[in-house]
Amino acid sequence: MLSQHHSDRGTAIVVLGMHRSGTSALTGILSRCGVPLGSRLYDGHAGINDKGYFENAPLADLNDDLLLAVGSCWHDLSGPSARMVAAAATQAVSPGHGRGS
């Protein structure tokens, strides 16, 4: 069982890994040990993954959005180029773009 220690800042546990590398299994184990995963998890698929994916949907969707912003996706083996990342970052911080506009 996890320690009941809490701080004002909180603690985040982030499980990262490649597709089909066991991240859902590890996150499922963490959940059974008392780690809260949030209330908006991806549902399972009958006959494929009945128990669910143990992924926080808003965070996984953010990851997909970030990859899309740099011209990539989860199954792109080459990954985004440094040029694409720099262009997306420049656009994100440019005046008139983002939350404050």
C-alpha positions in Angstrom: 0.0 0.0 0.0 1.2 3.5 -0.7 2.3 5.8 2.0 -0.4 8.1 3.3 2.0 11.1 3.2 0.4 14.1 1.5 2.0 17.4 0.8 0.5 20.7 -0.3 2.0 20.3 -3.7 0.9 16.7 -4.3 2.7 14.0 -6.2 2.2 13.0 -9.8 3.1 9.5 -11.0 3.4 9.4 -14.8 3.7 6.1 -16.6 5.3 6.6 -20.0 6.1 3.9 -22.6 5.8 2.8 -26.2 2.6 1.4 -27.6 2.0 -2.2 -26.4 4.8 -2.0 -23.8 2.8 -2.8 -20.7 1.9 0.7 -19.5 -1.8 -0.2 -19.0 -0.8 -3.3 -17.0 1.6 -1.3 -14.8 -1.0 1.5 -14.3 -3.6 -1.1 -13.4 -1.2 -2.4 -10.7 -0.6 1.1 -9.4 -4.4 1.6 -9.2 -4.8 -1.6 -7.2 -2.1 -0.3 -4.9 -4.1 2.9 -4.2 -2.8 5.4 -6.8 -5.8 7.4 -7.9 -6.1 7.5 -11.7 -8.8 10.1 -12.1 -12.4 9.6 -13.1 -12.1 9.9 -16.9 -10.3 6.8 -18.1 -10.5 5.2 -21.5 -13.0 2.3 -21.5 -12.1 -1.2 -22.5 -13.1 -3.0 -25.7 -15.0 -6.2 -25.4 -12.9 -9.2 -26.3 -9.8 -7.1 -26.8 -9.1 -5.3 -23.5 -12.1 -6.0 -21.3 -10.6 -4.4 -18.1 -9.9 -1.0 -19.8 -6.8 0.8 -20.6 -6.1 2.6 -17.3 -5.2 5.8 -19.2 -6.4 9.2 -18.1 -8.3 10.3 -21.3 -7.6 14.0 -21.0 -3.9 13.4 -20.7 -3.8 10.9 -23.5 -5.8 13.2 -25.7 -3.3 16.0 -24.9 -0.5 13.8 -25.9 -2.2 13.1 -29.3 -2.8 16.9 -29.7 0.8 17.7 -29.0 2.0 15.1 -31.5 -0.5 16.4 -34.1 0.7 19.9 -33.6 4.2 18.9 -34.6 3.1 16.8 -37.6 3.3 13.4 -35.9 1.1 10.7 -34.3 1.6 7.8 -31.9 2.4 5.3 -34.7 4.9 7.5 -36.5 8.2 5.7 -36.1 10.3 8.6 -37.3 8.8 11.0 -34.7 8.6 14.8 -35.2 11.5 16.7 -36.6 13.2 19.3 -34.5 12.1 21.9 -37.1 8.5 20.9 -36.7 8.7 21.1 -32.9 10.4 24.5 -33.1 7.7 25.8 -35.5 4.8 24.5 -33.3 6.4 26.1 -30.2 6.9 29.4 -31.9 3.3 29.4 -33.1 2.1 28.5 -29.6 3.8 31.5 -28.0 3.2 34.0 -30.8 0.9 37.0 -30.0 -2.8 36.4 -30.8 -2.5 32.6 -30.3 -3.4 30.6 -27.3 -5.6 31.0 -24.2 -5.0 34.7 -23.7 -6.2 35.8 -27.1 
